[in-house]
């Protein structure tokens, strides 16, 4: 598949140097990575340094390991993850390794001898600077002639002469890392340095040095000045100057939109870009979906081809191509997969693997009254796929029976990522935050309609609606959710129990669904796994509840019964009036 991302449009100047100073060994370590093309857009440029503690004979190993593993592992993490999530995951793994190494040595009894170091990193992604930091190395920013320390020193002072690091990599099994993100401006200049620099250079000198034209020259001058001022530690610094940033609205995530034409009109039997079109599966004003055969491998695939009228809608085309992008990055049996093809494409379309089966909507029409076990199994498989999606920091946002496939072996797969929100992509290009509601109203969580923050609990709500619908053929709030456009209106929504006198549905199962379908996302299950577990295992709190009254279980039957009782009462009263003796 061709590269989807345009070349980088950010330019950075870098200056860096290190010296052991008056010490016999240099326990600092620094490095940087400024990739090109796709990695620069999705992961950013990274600059990192670490400072080992002087009391440890192995802290130089900790410093080198921390920086190298961060640069390697960060760029191997999912493109869909945000910088914060990826950085924290990588540093947690690094910290675990350093701490484990210390536990196998003398450091088990004395942390001052362990694999311990400070760590500071700057990641420049799109128009945002991301800072991760632990320890007492520092990150400064020079903007408009003003120098600001952006990080906090994690050092506690016992006296004027004695102090210790309160936080560092490798000290303990768990690690707490500071994170912050800041908007960038052209000509911003960042200084990353260890305490051998920071404690021996005053602010005025740093400002003067950083304003020099060449970052390498400035780095050398700052290091030399710290030595002259009596620095008694290792000295390491990096200077990062932002020379150019991408324009706020000019950054196009998918260059195929501009470089590849839309396919011509096609008919069954046509050969197209190395595929033979077998049959049309779906056709709308937006796209045409074909079952096709790869002429090279004979593999059955699905081609999704945008309609000619969509050539003027780049937002739709971006979402279309994003479907395959997501499918390539999630390896789960319950999520659709992208087809493997190394051929260059001549037109704009997507290719995914063919699923021999039917949609859940079709299955429901064929099975209008499914047994409870079948519904549980379908829900569990969808939840398994959703968990894999959420681990990649992706929200599906359009989960409904038409976007779920069941193959001939009963395997359930989530399809159609045209409405997905990918945290890492949105972070790279804010225009893809998708503020419009792209899902299907009957299955969308209430928070979409009042503009609240969207979390994985919104997909949980959609899954619960699917489960409810399979069991009852109805919707928990009828069509009222999309009409409730304020928080107060949503609080007045009335949940209709899934219970039916004609079906064997436990009362505790209805309580489980009611919790998953709460209009407030914070009152739902916090995790998909908890919802799935409760579908099979009644929670004690639900078992202690009495059976809901008839008006909740079956309002129609309640009012029919009430009307019948009132009618009988009126007849009896009339009879008594007629038979009373006249005075």
N, C-alpha and C positions, 0 to 999 in steps of 0.2 A: 504494500500500500504506500502511496507517495506521502511525503512529509506534509502534514496538515498545517504547519505553523510557519508564519512568515519570518524572515530573518529579523534579528534583533534590531531595535531602534534606540537602545540606551548605550551611552558611551561613558566609560569610567577611566580615570587616571589613578594609578596606584604607585605608592612608594613604600618600601618596607626595609627594615634592617634589624639586626640583632647582634649582641656582643656579650661575652661573658663578664666584661668589666674587670673588677679586681678579684673576682672569684676564680678558683682553679677550673671549674666546669660550668657550662651553660645549661641550666635546667629549664630554660624557656624553650618554647617551640611556636612557630607561626607558619601559616600557609594561606593560600587563597585559590579560588577557582572562578574563572569568568568564562563560562561555556558560551557556545554560539547557538543560534537558532532555537529549536524546540526547548532544550534544557534551560536556556536563559529566560525564555518567556514563562515557562511553567514552574521552574525552581528558583531562578534568580542567580545573581552572582554572590559568592560567599567569601568572607574574610574572617579568619579566626586566629586566636593566639591563646596560649596557656602558659602558666607560670608554676613550676613545681616548688614545693616547700623545701627550704634549705636544710631542714633537719633530717630529711630522708635521702638515703643514698640511691634510691630508685625513682625519685620523683621526676627525673628527666624522661624516664620511660613513660610515666603517666602523662606528661605533657605531650609528648610526641604521639602517643596512642590516642589521646583525646582529640587532637586536631585532625590527625589523619583519618581516624574512624568516622569523625563527624562529616568530613568532606566526602568520604567514600559512601557512607551509609545514607546520608541525606539525599544524595543524588540517585540512590537506588530505591528510595522510598516512593510510594505511590504519587503520581502526578496529581491525583485527585485530592490529596491531603493538603490542608493549609500549612503554611510555614510553621506556625506554632505547634500544630499537632506532630508534624514530621520531626521538628527539632527536639521536642520533648521526648518523643519515642526513642530517637537515636541517642540522646544524652542519658536517658534512663538505662538503656542497654550498656552504654559505655561505662556508666557509673557502677553498674552491677558487676561488670568484668573487673574493673579496677579494685573494687571492694573485695571481691572474691580472691584476687591475687594477694591482697594484703592479709586476708585471713589465713593464707597458706604460709605466711612468713612471720618474722618477729613482730610485724605490725599488728598481729592479732592481739598482742598485749600492750602495744604502744603505737597509737595512730600516727605519731610524729615520724615513724619509720616506714610508713606505708606508701602505696601508690596513690598519692594525693596531689592535686593541682587545681589551680583556678582555671576558669574558662570564660572567654568572651568572644562572641561572634556577631558580625553584622551581615545581614542578607538583604541585598537590594533586588526587589522583585517588582516589576512594572514601575509604578510611581510611589512605592512605599518602602521604607526602611524597617526591617525587622531586627530586633536586638534580643539575643539570649545571653544570659550572664549569670555566673556564680563565682564568688570569691572577691578578691580585691584588685584584680586587673580592671582597667577602666575603658569606657568609650565616651569620647567627647564629640560635640558637633559645633563647628564654626559656621555661623550664618550671619551675614550682614555685619561682620566685624565683632560679633559677640560669641564668646566661647562658653558652652554649657556642658557640664558633666551630666550624661544621660543615665549612668548606672550608679548603683548604690554599693559601697564597700561592705562586704560581709566580714567585717573584722571587729572583734570586741577588745577593748583596751582595759587591762587590769590596772595598769599604772602608766605613767608617761613613758616608761621604758619597756613595758611588757604587754604583749597582746597575743591573740590567737585568732585563727580563721573560724568563724562561726558556721560557715558553709563553704564547701568545696567538693569537687568530684572525688569519689573514692573514700571519703571519710566514713560514711555509713551506708547501710543497705539501701535506704531510700534517699532520693535527692529532690530538692526543691529548687527549681530554676526560675529566675526572673525573666519575664518576657514583656516586651512592649513593641508597638508598631507606631511609626511616625510618617506623616506625609513628606515626600521629598520635594525639594526645589532645585532647579539647576544652580550649580556653583556651591551647593552644600559641600562641606568638607568634614569628614569624620576622622578622628584620631583614636586608634585602639592602641593601648600601651600597658605594660606591666608596671608594678610599683617602683621599679628601678628608674623609670622615666618620670612617672607622675609625681613622685615625692621630691624631685630635685629640679623641676622646671616650673617657674611661676607662670601665671596666666598671660601676662603681657608678652613674655618671650614666646610662648606657644602661639599666640595670635599672630605675632610678627613673622614667625617661621612658617606657619601654615599658609600665610598669604603670599608666599613665594610662588612663582609660576610652576616650578617642577617639584612634584611630590617626592621624588627620590632625593633631590638636593635638600629639601626640607627635612626629610627623615634623618639624613646623615647629620645635619646641623643640630637637630634636637638631641640625638644620641650623644654627640660630642659635647654639647652644652651640659647635659646631665653628668657626664664623666667629670667635666671641669668643676661642677658644683659639688663633687664629692660623693657621687652615687656609689654605694657599697654593695650593690646587688647586680644581678644580670639585667641587661637592658634590651627590650624588644618593643618595636612599634610598627604600626601600619597606618598609612595615610591614604584615605579613599576620597577622591574628589569626583563629584557628579558633574560631568561635562555636558551631557545631553540626556533628556528624558523623552519617552514616547508621548506624543500628543494625547490629551485626555480622551478624545473621541476618535483618534485615527488608528488605534491599535486593532487590527483585524485578527481574530484568533485563527480563522481557517482560510488559508490563502487559496484553497481550491475554489472558493466562491468567485474569486476574481480571475483565476487562471483557467478554469475548466468550463466548457459550455454545458448547457443542459442537454440531455439526450433528445434525439428527434422522436416523433411519434412512432410507436412500435406496435406490432401485432404478433399474435401467437405463431410460433415457428421461426421467427426472425432470429438471426445470429447477431449478437450485440456484444462488443468488447470481450470476446472470448467466451460468451455464454449463449446457450440456445434457450429461448423463451418457451416454456412448456405450457403454462396456463396462467390466466389472470386470477389472482386471489381476492383483490380488492381494488376498487377504483373510486377516487373522489376528486373534488376540485383542487386538492392540494397535492396528491401523490397517487402513483399507480404501483401496486405491489404484485410482483410476478414470482411464480415458482420457475426456476431455471436450472439448467445443467451446465456445469463447468466443462467446456469442451476438452480441457487438458486432463483433468482428474476424474471426470464423470461424476463428481460430487453434486448432490442436490443442494441448491442454495435459494435464498430469498433475496430478490433485488427490490429495493425501494427507490423508485424513480420520481423526482419532483415533477409536478405538472409544469408545462411551459409557462403558465401564467404566474408562477412563483419566482420567476427570474428577477422580479423587482422587489422581492421580499427577503433581504439578506438575513433577517432574524430567523425566519423559518428555515432557510437553508443551513444556517449555523446549527440549529437544533437538530435538523435531519442528520447532518454529518456527526453530531455529537453522539447519536445513538450507537454508531459503530465504534466510536472512540471509547465509550463506556464498555461496550461488549468485549472489547479487546483486553480490558484491564480487570475484569472480574472473572475468576475461575471458580464457578460453583455450579453443580448439576441442576440447580433450580433457577438459573439465570441464562437467558439466551446468549449464544456465543457468536462471535464474528467468524466468518469464513476466512480461511488462510489463502491468500493469493499474492504472489510476488509480481504479477504483471502490472505495468504502469497503466493507469486509467486515462481514457481519452474524454470521459464525460463525468459529470457530477452525479453520483448515486451512492447507495450503501449496499453492502453485501453481508448477510448473516446466514448462519447455518439453517437449513430447512428442518422444521419440526413436523413430523408426520403425526397429525392429531387434529384436535379441535380446540377452539377457545373455550374458556370456562363458561362464557355466556351461552355458547351452543350446548355445552354439556348440561347446563342448568335447564335449558329448554327440553332436553331429552330426559332429564331426571328431575321433574318438578317437585318431587317429595323425596329427596335423598335421605338415607339413614344417617343418624348422628355420627357414626364412625367414619363414613365417607367424608363428611364435612370436616371432621377433625383432621383427617389425613391431608386433605387439600390445604386447610389453613396452616398446618405445620410445615408443609413443603414451601408454601409462599413465604412464611415467616423465616424459614431457613435461607431462602434467596434474599429476602430483605435484610437480614443480618449481615450477609456478605456485602451487600450494597452499602449499608450504613457504615461498616468498618472502613470503607474507602472514602468516608465523608461525602457520600452522595445520597440525595433524597430523590425518590422516584417521582413523587408528586402527582401521578395520574394512575394510581392503582385501581383497577376496576376489572370486572370479568372479561371484558374484551381485550385486556392487556395481559391476560394469563392464558397459557396454552397447556393442554393436557395431551401427552403423546399416547400412542397405542399401548404402551406399557404402564400407563398410569403415572408417569413422572410429570410433575407440574413445574412449569417454567415461567418466569416473569419476562415479558417482552416490552418493547416500545419505550425507549428512554428519551423521547422527544421533549418531554417536559421536565427532565431531571435537572436538579440543581447540584452542581459539582463545586464544592467549596474551594478547591485549589484553582479551578478555572475562573471562578468569579473573582478570586483574589488577584489573579493575573489580569483580568479584564472586567472592570466593574459593569460594563454594558451588558454582561451576561447574567446579571443578578435576577433577571426575569421577574420584574415587579408585577406583570400582568398575571391573572389567574389562568393557567393553561390546562388545568385538570377538568374533570367532569363533576358538575355541581353536586349530584346525588351522593358521590363518594368522597367529596372533599371535606377536610376537617373545618370546623367553624372558624378557626383562627385565620384562615385565608380570607374570609369575608370582612374582617374588621382590621386587617393590616397588621396583625401581631407577628412576632418572630416565628418562623417556621422551623420546627425541630423534627427529629425522627418520630416523635409522638404523632405527628400528622399522618405519616404512613401507617402507623399502628391503628389510628382511627379508621383509615380507609380499609385496612385488612379486617377490622371488626365489622364494618358495614357489609363487606363481602360475606363474612361468616353469617351475620344476621340475615342477609338476603337469601342465602342458600337454605337456611333453616325455615324461613317463613314466606319468602316471595314478596316481602314488604321491606320498607325502610324505617329505621328506628325513630325518625322525626318527620316522616312523610317527606314533603318538599319544603319544610319550614326553615331548614338551616340556611339556605341561600338567601332567604328573605330577612333573616335576623342580622342586620348590619351594624348593630351596636352591642356592647358588652351586656347592657341591661336586657336587651331583647334576647340574647342568647341564654341568659340566666332564666328566662321564662319558657324556654323550650321544654316540652313535655315528652319524655321518653316513653315509647309504647313497648311494653314487654313483648319478648319474642314468644312467650308461652302461648300455646294453642291447645284447646281441649281435645283436638283431634290428633295431636302428635305427642310423642313421649319425649318431652324436653324437660330436664330437671330444673327446679326453681333456682338452684345455686348456679346453674349455667347461665340463666338469664341475668343474675347478679354480676357474673363475670363480664358478660357483654355490656351491661349497663356501665360498669366502671371503665371499660375500654372505650366506650362511646360518650364519655362525659364531655360536655361542651368546653370545659376548661382543660387545656392540655396538661396542666400541673396536677389534676386530679385523676388522670388516667394512669395506667401502668407505666412505670418508668422504663421498663425493658420489655421487648418483644417476648423474651423467654418466659417472663412471669405470666404474661397473658396466655401463652401456649400451654404452660404448665397447668394453669387454673382451668383450662378447657377440659382437662381430664381428671384433675384432682380438686374436689370441692374445698374451698377455703373455709375454715371453721367459722369465720365471721359471717359467711354467706349461709352456712348451714343453720346458724342460730336465728336467722331471720324467718319470720312467719310467711306463709304464702301470700302474695300480693292480693288485694281485694279484687273482686270481679270487675269493678270499673276500670282497673288498670290492665287486667288480663284480657278482657273482652268488653270494651265499652258498648258495642252494639247490643250484645246479649244483656248487659246490665240494664240499659234503658228499655229494652223489650220486656225484661222481667218486671222492672219498675212500673212500666205502663200497664202491664197485665194486672199487677197487684192493685194499682189505682183504679183500674176499670172494675175489678171485682168489688173493691171497697165502695165505689159509687153505686153499683147495682144493689149491694146490700143495704146501703143507706136509703136509697130510693124505695126499696121494698118495705123497709121499716116505716117510712113516712106514709106510704100508701095504706098499710095495714093498721096504722094507729086509729083508735076509736075517735069518732067526732063528738065533740062536746056540744 
